[in-house]
Amino acid sequence: MSGVLTGFTVVACLVLVGYVVGRTGVLGPSGQVVLSRLVFFVGSPALLVQTLAGADVHVLLSAQLLVTGGGVAACVLVWALLARYRWRMPREDLVIGALASSFVNAANIGLPVAAYVLQDLTAVLPAMLLQMVVLSPVALGILDVGRHRGDGSRRAAAKRLLTPLVNPVLLASAVGVLLSATGWDLPAALAQPLDLLAGFAIPGALVAFGMSLHGRGLAGWRDPRVLTASALKSVVQPCVSYLVARLLGLDDAAVFAATVVAALPTAQNVFTYAVRYGVGRDLARDTVLVTTVLVAPVLVLISVLLPH
């Protein structure tokens, strides 16, 4: 479990730095929003291109993809029903909640877990690719269309349809998949600055998240919507992934790996998206924090109960 502890330590340190930055106010009152927008428009697209360009896109057709997709679909469906018919949440908040209840932290926590617990870095690849190629573009497309509602003119309708196509996450995903499928390599003059910008994405998101915690009380963590999203992410998603993996006849090692990856906490990307669109920020922030706190005991329990 040393890899898991290392991943948590890295996350905690960067979040703490962000909290100190927010508390001291060195970036001003709009610093957290500006940093989140920089991550969304610059760091995250660079990371997407870099990650997908070096990935084997054929993994999207593997059994592990079905396992990952099953866990995600179950959480999104349950959340959507509760958000729509119990809490009557607006569509944009519903989308952020769906991401918070299903979007795994496959990078800064997932990679150490894959390396040191599963001893297989490719174990998190199906989740990363599904989120980058499908989940993020679809969710952000819905949010983009929602931002331009209200104007019934033909020009506004065309703008609503075209807005998702210029979303930086969607464009970066498309470029990354194209590079992977064709085997093209970017020239060094482009690859090196891209690597530098990609290296900013994860620490930038964590620092921005830490800044958002300043002045935040504990009451929000008891919000039924936060507790529901956290339970879906930390309990329902790994349980459903386990059942789907068993139904598909995967061996013990593959079942264990799929369950562990599904139990990873909500990614900071969700909070970055919430800030970018100005919806569901408290829900995203609190769910990220609660699921990150829960992940250690959940992973220990999975390790004890499942053969691997």
JOLIN-V585060 format. One line per field, one symbol per residue. ss: DSSP state (H for helix, E for strand, L for the rest). phi: phi as a letter, one per 20 degrees, with the letter a starting at -180 (. if undefined). A space follows every 50 residues. Layout:
ss: ???
phi: ???
This chain:
ss: LHHHHHHHHHHHHHHHHHHHHHHHLLLLLLHHHHHHHHHHHHHHHHHHHH HHHLLLHHHHHLHHHHHHHHHHHHHHHHHHHHHHHLLLLLHHHHHHHHHH LLLELLLLLHHHHHHHLLLLHHHHHHHHHHHHHHHHHHHHHHHHHHHLLL LLLHHHHHHHHHHHHHLHHHHHHHHHHHHHHHLLLLLHHHHHHHHHHHHH HHHHHHHHHHHHHLLLLLHHHHLHHHHHHHHHHHHHHHHHHHHHHHHLLL LHHHHHHHHHHHLLLELHHHHHHHHHHLLLHHHHHHHHHHHHHHHHHHHH HHHHHLLL
phi: .fffffffffffffffgfffffffmfenfdffffffffffecffffffff fffeeeffffeeffffffffffffffffffffffddelffgfffffffff ebeeeeefdffffffdeelbfffefgffffffedffgffffffffffdfo defffffffffegffdfffffffffffffffemfdffgfefffffffffe ffffffffffffffneeefffefgfffffffffedffffffffffffemf fgffffffffffefffffgffgfffgemcmfffffffgffffffffffff ffffedfb
